[in-house]
Amino acid sequence: MSLTLSSKMEYLADSLPLLISARAKQMIAEGIDVTNLSVGEPDFPSPANVKEAGIDAIRNNFTKYTPAAGIPDLRKAVSGTLKKDHNLEYSPDQIVITNGAKQAIASTLIALLNPGDEVIYPYPCYASYVDLCNIAGGKPVGLETTQDTGFRINPEQLSNLINNRTKAIIINSPNNPTGAAYSLEEMKELSELLAKHDIWLISDEIYGKLRYDGEPALSFASLPGLYEKTALINGVSKAFSMTGWRIGFLAAPVVLAKAVASVQSQVTGSPGSISQKAALEAYTGDLSETERMKDAFSQRKELITKLLRDIPGISFIEPEGAFYVFPEVSGYFGRVAGDNTIRNSMDLCQYLLEDYHLALVPGSAFGADKHIRFSFAASEENIRIGVSKFTAGLANFQ
Ligand SMILES: Cc1ncc(COP(=O)(O)O)c(C=O)c1O
């Protein structure tokens, strides 16, 4: 007899990009001065008023289980935020507070999918979509988007993928890793197509407030025909620099919200009580620190794109949102520097890390091997140092 694990674990094998980040951490621990432009979280502390709310929660012994779907005040606050930001009407019983946006996505997929149900995911995308879909028993179906169309979904291509096994599509705008974000006009065009089909739209709007193209935060749920089909996912992680507090939410039709709350009650009981109080402050309190962070991201975006534009042999789209730039670097594949032959994005990232002490994420982590991802959730100084290391690394190729 042998003890075995679920075959699902095959999907969860450590990815190569995780090896890069583990190696970067090891180098830093060894005292090597690694410039880290690989992180997917703001470098600012959480806002002071949010931290105080968390401390108050502990002092007031607000440290017990809460309702599975979250504390009523926070569900109400989220409903108010959705009204204010998007003019969307969600009653608190349509809101489920989750342990981060990621858990909202996971629980939604568990609640929606039967074995073999197909979920369309435009890529490049956040890698967890594929893994979570597999864990939930679904079949992820990729829809490639490319730089020459600004990483937009081609409606014809999407129509061709939809069939009677299609249960949902996951759209992430603004997007990790590309920085692409749909305009209202583009969203309208897509919504006309999606409204015609009986498929759920899982709309990951976690970077919604971080836009640099003059557009406000936009939600697919506010477009005609989509409210009843949309699982709107957002949270405090990115816009409020609260990644470690682990608070996200789902806003959806009651039937889905109830199902997700049931999944959550079994899997985790409830989100953390202290973090919920902190998130309540984020949604209802003073927003000046978050506005400052957004302005800083906007300036950093200007800086990093200006610096990258001067580098020969790469190209990229101007990020419209999130905090990433995703240059196409395949012109350097096949080139040699010392003992290194660069065949793909992973090789390039490994070379830059080992020889130039610069940590970036290979595009293969997001399904786009011709690219690499820079995060500009880093200080201007680190952005300057990082891009100069990158320039020096590329210049060294024969
Ligand atoms: C596109 C996208 N969705 C969801 C998440 C997860 O957010 P959270 O930390 O709130 O779980 C991330 C985090 O990197 C992300 O990039």
The ligand as an SDF file (V2000), in Angstrom:
LIG
                    3D

 16 16  0  0  0  0  0  0  0  0999 V2000
   -5.2950   39.8790  -10.8690 C   0  0  0  0  0  0  0  0  0  0  0  0
   -5.2600   39.5490   -9.4190 C   0  0  0  0  0  0  0  0  0  0  0  0
   -6.3650   39.0740   -8.8350 N   0  0  0  0  0  0  0  0  0  0  0  0
   -6.3810   38.7420   -7.5440 C   0  0  0  0  0  0  0  0  0  0  0  0
   -5.2490   38.8660   -6.7630 C   0  0  0  0  0  0  0  0  0  0  0  0
   -5.3040   38.4400   -5.3320 C   0  0  0  0  0  0  0  0  0  0  0  0
   -5.6950   39.4860   -4.4900 O   0  0  0  0  0  0  0  0  0  0  0  0
   -5.7510   39.2740   -2.9200 P   0  0  0  0  0  0  0  0  0  0  0  0
   -4.3900   39.5350   -2.3910 O   0  0  0  0  0  0  0  0  0  0  0  0
   -6.7690   40.2680   -2.4340 O   0  0  0  0  0  0  0  0  0  0  0  0
   -6.1740   37.8810   -2.6720 O   0  0  0  0  0  0  0  0  0  0  0  0
   -4.0680   39.3530   -7.3350 C   0  0  0  0  0  0  0  0  0  0  0  0
   -2.8410   39.4580   -6.5300 C   0  0  0  0  0  0  0  0  0  0  0  0
   -1.7380   39.5890   -7.0260 O   0  0  0  0  0  0  0  0  0  0  0  0
   -4.0770   39.7140   -8.6900 C   0  0  0  0  0  0  0  0  0  0  0  0
   -2.9780   40.1910   -9.3000 O   0  0  0  0  0  0  0  0  0  0  0  0
  1  2  1  0
  2  3  1  0
  2 15  2  0
  3  4  2  0
  4  5  1  0
  5  6  1  0
  5 12  2  0
  6  7  1  0
  7  8  1  0
  8  9  2  0
  8 10  1  0
  8 11  1  0
 12 13  1  0
 12 15  1  0
 13 14  2  0
 15 16  1  0
M  END
$$$$
